Amino acid sequence: MPESPREAMLLPDAALLAQCELHTYRASGPGGQKRNKTSSAVRLHHRTTGLTAVATESRSQHENRARALQRLREAIAVNIREPPPVRVTFPDAVMTAGGRLTVGRRSPHVYAVIALLLDLLADSGGALPPVALRAGVTASSLTRFLSDHPKAWAEANRIRAAAGRPRLSD
């Protein structure tokens, strides 16, 4: 069992799935007879955090389960705040050369980076320059990274609004 609820997003799929209630149901909408006759839609409810993720777009339950797991990881990263570490370190697959933050969109570390940056933002009262400095990246690179992830962008703006700061512009 992870020490904190957020460590669940780093677990392998099978271990994360074991912490969830899995619900399958028939998806509605286009997709032909198979979609409307089989329980291919997936809803995951993570018992530890109470977060839920849904995937219905595929006719394959297997594909929808994989999508729901990714969405659950993103939900954990975006919604669960923890005090940031004193020393910021990124996984090896994350590059910060020249002040640019580079994380592959399909990298398994993208959600850990999102969570860390949002923790730093919450800790700084919504101010971007201290976050960029602690992360070793430029403020524009930080803003660009967050804007590439709509749910993280929305959470960053929520953190800033709660601190009385203006919204980040697109």
Secondary structure as GFF3:
##gff-version 3
##sequence-region A 1 170
A	DSSP	three_ten_helix	5	10	.	.	.	ID=ss1
A	DSSP	alpha_helix	13	18	.	.	.	ID=ss2
A	DSSP	beta_strand	20	25	.	.	.	ID=ss3
A	DSSP	alpha_helix	32	37	.	.	.	ID=ss4
A	DSSP	beta_strand	41	46	.	.	.	ID=ss5
A	DSSP	beta_strand	52	55	.	.	.	ID=ss6
A	DSSP	alpha_helix	61	79	.	.	.	ID=ss7
A	DSSP	three_ten_helix	97	99	.	.	.	ID=ss8
A	DSSP	alpha_helix	110	123	.	.	.	ID=ss9
A	DSSP	alpha_helix	128	135	.	.	.	ID=ss10
A	DSSP	alpha_helix	139	147	.	.	.	ID=ss11
A	DSSP	alpha_helix	150	162	.	.	.	ID=ss12
###
